[in-house]
Amino acid sequence: MEDNKDNFDFVEKIPDPDEIMKRYPIEDDSDTLEPFDDGSEHREINADDPVDVARWSQEFQISVEDLKAAIVLNGSSVREIKKYLNV
């Protein structure tokens, strides 16, 4: 085992993380990473209104039938539908 230690000199080749941070600073982009909340997640989809169902099926890029099935399984909350669809 000692012979292998001499053949692999990893410790000397690992760069210092502080030196890398100084050479390649990371820009602060936290202002662009904020989630956009347009208030739609707090809405309910009216499953009885064909216009509302069509709008949300287009928004989620699924068929009207798939959206209706998601509503039956998860309720009409936009937030719950998004979680179900992993949107």
C-alpha positions in Angstrom: 0.0 0.0 0.0 2.8 2.4 0.8 4.1 2.0 -2.8 0.8 3.2 -4.2 0.9 6.3 -2.1 4.1 7.4 -3.8 2.7 6.8 -7.2 -0.3 9.1 -6.7 0.6 12.5 -5.6 -2.9 14.0 -5.4 -2.3 16.2 -2.4 0.1 18.5 -4.2 -2.1 18.9 -7.3 -5.3 20.0 -5.5 -5.6 23.8 -5.9 -6.3 26.0 -2.9 -10.0 26.9 -2.9 -9.3 30.4 -1.6 -6.9 31.1 -4.4 -9.4 29.9 -7.0 -12.1 32.2 -5.5 -9.7 35.2 -5.8 -8.9 34.3 -9.4 -12.4 33.6 -10.5 -14.9 35.6 -8.4 -18.5 34.6 -8.5 -20.9 37.4 -9.5 -23.8 38.0 -7.2 -26.9 37.2 -9.2 -29.3 36.6 -6.4 -31.6 39.3 -7.7 -32.2 37.4 -10.9 -32.8 34.1 -9.1 -35.9 35.2 -7.2 -39.0 33.2 -8.2 -41.6 35.2 -10.0 -44.9 35.1 -8.2 -47.7 36.3 -10.4 -50.3 35.3 -7.9 -51.5 32.4 -10.1 -50.4 29.7 -7.6 -53.1 31.0 -5.2 -55.8 30.5 -7.7 -58.3 27.7 -8.2 -59.0 26.2 -11.6 -62.7 26.2 -12.3 -63.2 22.8 -13.8 -66.7 23.7 -14.8 -65.6 26.6 -17.0 -64.3 25.4 -20.4 -62.4 28.6 -21.0 -60.6 28.4 -17.7 -59.7 24.8 -18.2 -58.5 25.5 -21.7 -56.4 28.4 -20.5 -54.7 26.3 -17.8 -54.2 23.3 -20.0 -52.4 25.6 -22.5 -50.4 27.1 -19.6 -49.3 23.7 -18.4 -48.9 22.4 -22.0 -51.1 19.4 -21.4 -54.4 18.3 -22.9 -57.7 19.4 -21.4 -58.4 15.7 -20.5 -55.1 15.4 -18.6 -55.8 18.6 -16.7 -59.2 17.4 -15.7 -57.7 14.1 -14.5 -55.1 16.1 -12.5 -57.9 18.1 -10.9 -59.8 15.0 -10.0 -56.6 13.5 -8.4 -55.2 16.6 -6.7 -58.0 19.2 -6.4 -58.3 22.5 -8.3 -55.5 24.4 -6.7 -53.0 25.7 -9.2 -50.2 25.1 -6.7 -51.2 21.4 -6.2 -51.6 20.9 -9.9 -48.1 22.4 -10.5 -46.7 20.0 -7.9 -48.4 17.1 -9.5 -47.1 18.0 -12.9 -43.7 18.9 -11.6 -43.9 22.3 -13.3 
